[in-house]
Amino acid sequence: MAFNRIQFQQGISLPEFMARFDTEAQCEEALKAARWPGGFRCPRCDSTGHRVVSHGARKLFQCQACRHQSSLTAGSLFEHTKLPLRTWFLAIYLISQAKTGLSSLALKRQLGVSYPTAWALQHKISHAMARREGQHQLTGLVQLDDAYLGGEHAGGKPGRGSPNKTPFVAAVSLDAHGHPKFAKLHRLKGFTAEAIRDWARVHLAPGTEVRSDGLACFAAVTHAGCLHTPQVVGTRKPRDLPQFKWVNTILGNLKTSLHGAFHSLGWAKHADTYLAAFAYRFNRRFDLRDLLARLIVDTARCPAVKIRVIRGGAEVHY
């Protein structure tokens, strides 16, 4: 049987990672290159002229134009961190290379930090992944489906109305050969025409052809300039629906990933980051070696976010 080239990619081994990011100085240089690929730019006036000044062990970049001082981590997800950059980079490596996801508990054990620290690292890095995923739109032919996270409480309301279920939309774009290219997974307040319209305006490019299972609210994608082709499926099972093969495959992989890596999740609070992290890895599955470098860049360029905002689980629009 032929090997699947995507599944059997080499990736970056742990010894190779350690050779590249073994010291704090190596991590500082990598973070500097990721944040300012063309050299330092002042966050206040955008000037490039600067000099490095030291305050004890801490190095600051002082702008020669406005004399504003900024540290390497200021304004980024690393802002005010008390952890070594080596710990951050190891967390980024472990999360990027974990195909089926990595729980905070597993990350805690790998990093040798407390559980709250591992949880904060995981969610901040996932926040950066979600932010990056929100910066592109699906185009061409897209399969669209509705799904839920969570299950029904014993004795509670069954079906779509269960308060323990978190609705989300799954979409996957296909190439000219009918193979999946990119996926998007987003939590919705509910499957209403208004919710689908607003989602489509952000995440689908005008002219996109959307194929759905005929759920009435999906027709609202036309308000975003998209074409809609409903195909009513009735009570047939996913394996009997080749026209929705890839979106069903992605939903199946998502379910396997979440249930395999996580055992207790606050779906209603943190669905955005869990879904985006899965989509981020899926959309970069063709180059596992490059995924680490991309995630370092996306984490470095993500604006600072306070942990209390992440803990609050407020709905985030990426």
C-alpha positions in Angstrom: 0.0 0.0 0.0 1.4 3.4 -1.0 2.3 5.8 1.8 0.2 9.0 2.3 2.8 11.7 1.7 1.0 14.1 4.0 0.7 11.7 6.9 4.3 10.5 6.6 6.0 13.9 6.4 9.2 14.2 8.3 8.3 17.3 10.3 10.8 18.7 12.7 12.4 16.3 15.2 12.9 17.3 18.9 16.7 17.1 18.5 16.5 19.5 15.5 14.2 21.8 17.4 16.6 21.9 20.4 19.6 22.6 18.2 17.8 25.7 16.7 16.2 27.0 19.9 18.3 25.6 22.7 19.4 29.0 24.3 17.5 32.1 25.2 19.7 34.1 22.8 18.6 31.9 19.9 15.0 32.4 20.8 15.4 36.1 21.1 16.9 36.3 17.6 14.1 34.2 16.2 11.5 36.4 17.9 13.2 39.5 16.6 13.2 38.2 13.0 9.6 37.1 13.3 8.3 40.4 14.7 10.5 42.7 12.5 11.6 40.8 9.4 12.9 44.1 7.9 14.5 45.3 11.1 13.1 47.1 14.1 10.3 49.5 13.6 9.2 51.9 16.4 5.6 51.0 17.5 4.9 54.7 18.1 6.3 56.5 15.0 7.2 53.6 12.7 10.8 54.8 12.4 13.6 52.3 11.9 16.5 54.1 13.4 17.2 52.9 16.9 19.8 51.9 19.4 19.8 49.1 22.0 20.0 50.2 25.7 20.3 47.9 28.7 18.5 48.1 32.0 20.2 45.3 33.9 19.7 42.1 32.1 16.8 43.6 30.1 17.5 45.0 26.6 15.3 47.8 25.2 15.1 49.3 21.7 15.1 53.1 21.8 13.8 54.9 18.8 16.2 57.6 17.5 13.3 59.7 16.2 10.9 59.9 19.1 13.1 58.2 21.8 10.3 55.7 22.7 11.6 52.6 24.3 10.2 49.2 23.6 11.2 45.7 24.6 11.4 42.7 22.3 8.1 41.3 23.8 6.1 44.6 24.3 2.8 44.7 22.5 2.9 41.0 21.6 1.5 37.8 23.2 4.8 37.5 25.1 4.2 40.8 26.8 4.9 40.8 30.6 5.8 37.1 30.5 7.9 35.7 33.3 8.6 32.6 31.4 11.8 32.1 29.4 11.3 32.4 25.7 12.7 28.8 25.5 9.5 27.6 27.3 7.3 29.6 24.9 9.1 28.2 21.9 8.9 24.7 23.2 5.1 25.1 23.7 4.7 26.4 20.2 6.7 23.5 18.8 4.7 20.9 20.7 1.3 22.4 19.7 2.3 22.8 16.1 3.5 19.2 15.7 0.6 17.6 17.6 -1.7 16.5 14.7 -4.6 15.5 17.0 -4.2 18.4 19.4 -2.5 18.7 22.8 -4.3 19.2 26.1 -3.1 21.7 28.7 -2.5 18.8 31.1 -0.2 17.1 28.5 1.5 20.4 27.9 2.1 20.9 31.6 3.9 17.6 31.9 6.0 18.3 28.8 7.0 21.8 29.9 7.4 21.2 33.6 5.2 24.2 34.5 2.0 24.5 36.5 -1.4 23.7 35.0 -2.6 27.3 35.0 0.6 28.3 33.2 0.2 25.6 30.6 -3.5 26.5 30.1 -2.6 30.1 29.6 0.2 29.2 27.1 -2.1 26.9 25.1 -4.9 29.4 24.9 -2.7 32.3 24.0 -1.0 30.4 21.2 -4.4 29.1 20.0 -5.6 32.8 20.1 -2.9 33.6 17.7 -3.9 30.7 15.4 -7.5 31.9 15.5 -6.5 35.4 14.6 -4.5 34.3 11.6 -7.3 32.0 10.4 -9.6 35.0 10.4 -7.5 36.8 7.8 -8.4 34.7 4.8 -11.6 33.8 2.9 -12.7 30.6 1.2 -13.1 30.7 -2.5 -14.2 28.5 -5.4 -16.4 25.5 -4.5 -17.2 25.1 -0.8 -19.0 22.4 1.1 -20.9 23.7 4.1 -22.5 21.9 7.0 -23.9 22.5 10.5 -22.5 20.7 13.6 -22.5 20.9 17.4 -20.0 20.5 20.2 -21.1 18.9 23.4 -24.0 16.5 24.1 -27.3 16.3 25.8 -27.7 16.3 29.5 -29.5 13.3 31.0 -33.1 14.2 31.3 -32.6 17.5 29.5 -33.9 18.9 26.3 -33.0 16.7 23.3 -31.9 17.6 19.8 -30.8 21.0 18.5 -32.4 22.8 21.5 -30.2 21.2 24.1 -28.5 24.0 26.2 -25.3 21.9 26.5 -24.8 22.0 22.7 -22.6 24.7 21.1 -23.5 25.2 17.4 -20.7 25.8 14.8 -20.4 25.8 11.1 -17.9 23.8 9.1 -16.9 24.7 5.6 -14.2 23.3 3.3 -13.1 24.6 -0.1 -12.1 22.2 -2.9 -9.6 22.4 -5.7 -10.2 21.7 -9.3 -9.7 17.9 -8.7 -12.3 17.9 -5.9 -9.7 17.6 -3.1 -9.9 19.7 0.1 -7.8 22.8 0.3 -8.8 24.9 3.3 -11.3 24.6 6.1 -13.1 27.0 8.4 -14.8 26.1 11.7 -16.6 28.8 13.6 -19.0 29.0 16.5 -22.4 30.6 15.9 -25.0 31.9 18.2 -27.5 29.7 16.3 -28.4 28.5 12.9 -30.3 31.5 11.7 -30.3 33.4 8.4 -28.8 36.4 10.1 -25.9 34.4 11.7 -25.1 32.7 8.4 -25.3 35.9 6.5 -22.8 37.7 8.8 -20.5 34.7 8.9 -20.4 34.4 5.1 -19.7 38.1 4.6 -16.5 37.7 6.7 -15.3 34.2 5.7 -16.5 33.6 2.1 -15.3 35.5 -1.0 -18.0 36.9 -3.3 -18.7 34.5 -6.1 -18.0 31.4 -4.0 -20.3 28.4 -4.9 -21.7 27.0 -1.7 -23.1 23.5 -1.5 -25.2 22.7 1.6 -27.6 20.0 2.9 -30.6 22.3 2.4 -30.8 23.7 5.9 -33.0 26.8 5.3 -30.6 29.3 7.0 -27.7 28.4 4.6 -29.6 30.2 1.7 -28.4 33.5 3.5 -24.9 33.1 1.9 -26.5 34.7 -1.2 -26.5 38.0 0.8 -22.7 37.8 0.8 -22.6 37.5 -3.0 -22.2 33.8 -3.0 -24.0 31.1 -5.1 -26.0 28.6 -3.1 -26.8 25.0 -4.3 -28.9 23.1 -1.7 -28.9 19.3 -1.8 -31.5 17.9 0.6 -30.1 14.8 2.2 -33.0 13.7 4.4 -32.1 10.9 6.9 -29.2 9.5 4.9 -25.9 8.8 6.7 -22.7 10.7 5.8 -21.1 7.7 4.1 -24.0 7.8 1.6 -23.4 11.4 0.7 -20.4 11.6 -1.6 -21.2 15.3 -2.4 -20.4 16.2 1.2 -17.5 13.7 1.6 -14.8 16.2 2.7 -16.8 18.3 5.1 -18.0 15.1 6.8 -14.4 13.8 6.9 -13.2 17.0 8.5 -16.0 16.8 11.1 -15.1 13.2 11.8 -11.4 14.1 12.3 -12.3 17.0 14.5 -14.4 14.8 16.7 -11.6 12.2 17.0 -9.0 15.0 17.8 -11.1 16.7 20.5 -12.2 13.5 22.2 -8.7 12.0 22.0 -6.8 15.0 23.4 -9.3 16.6 25.7 -11.6 15.1 28.4 -13.2 18.2 29.9 -13.8 21.3 27.8 -15.8 24.4 28.2 -17.5 24.3 24.8 -19.6 27.4 25.3 -16.6 29.5 26.5 -13.6 28.3 24.4 -15.0 26.8 21.2 -13.5 29.6 19.1 -9.9 28.7 20.0 -10.3 24.9 19.9 -11.9 25.0 16.5 -9.4 27.6 15.1 -6.4 25.6 16.3 -7.7 22.5 14.5 -8.4 24.5 11.3 -4.9 26.1 11.5 -3.1 22.8 11.5 -5.4 21.3 8.8 -4.8 24.3 6.5 -1.1 23.9 6.8 -0.9 20.1 6.6 1.0 20.1 3.4 4.2 21.4 5.0 4.7 20.2 8.5 8.2 21.5 8.7 7.2 25.0 7.8 4.2 24.9 10.2 6.5 25.6 13.2 8.1 28.7 11.5 4.6 30.0 10.5 3.3 29.6 14.0 6.3 31.4 15.5 5.6 34.3 13.2 1.9 34.3 13.8 2.4 34.2 17.6 5.1 36.9 17.5 2.9 39.3 15.5 -0.3 38.7 17.4 -1.2 41.7 19.6 -1.2 41.2 23.4 -4.3 39.8 25.0 -4.9 39.7 28.7 -5.5 36.3 30.2 -8.6 37.5 32.0 -10.1 38.1 28.5 -9.3 34.6 27.5 -10.6 33.1 30.7 -13.8 35.0 30.3 -14.5 33.2 27.1 -16.2 36.2 25.5 -17.2 35.6 21.8 -14.3 36.6 19.6 -14.7 37.7 16.0 -11.6 36.9 14.0 
